[in-house]
Amino acid sequence: MFARITTYYTADTYSPYWELESRRVRVRAREMLRQMDGYEGAYYFTDRKSGKAITFTLWESEVALHRSEEASRPLLNEIAGALAANKVDVEHYEVGEMVVQDIRE
């Protein structure tokens, strides 16, 4: 599995407009991503104090991740505009399995 991690930086996270736009683009992103081949899921995180929002999209293969790049570019730009983001970083990672042992055992 592979992940695209996109980080948006903004200064205006407390306006009611930001909350509405953030919700609107998340709904649109969910609809668009579900139609892409190889899409496995997504997560969205917001830290209002720092003005940082992060999206993780998961893809079944590296090929699917790269195929989705061109189709996702307009969506990334729309999200950046909706969040009034002044900087956007995009990174790719291979997702590995993590084993966590319960220390209470």
Secondary structure as UniProt FT lines:
FT   STRAND          2..9
FT   HELIX           16..34
FT   TURN            37..38
FT   STRAND          39..47
FT   TURN            48..51
FT   STRAND          52..59
FT   HELIX           62..82
FT   TURN            83..84
FT   STRAND          87..94
FT   TURN            103..104
//
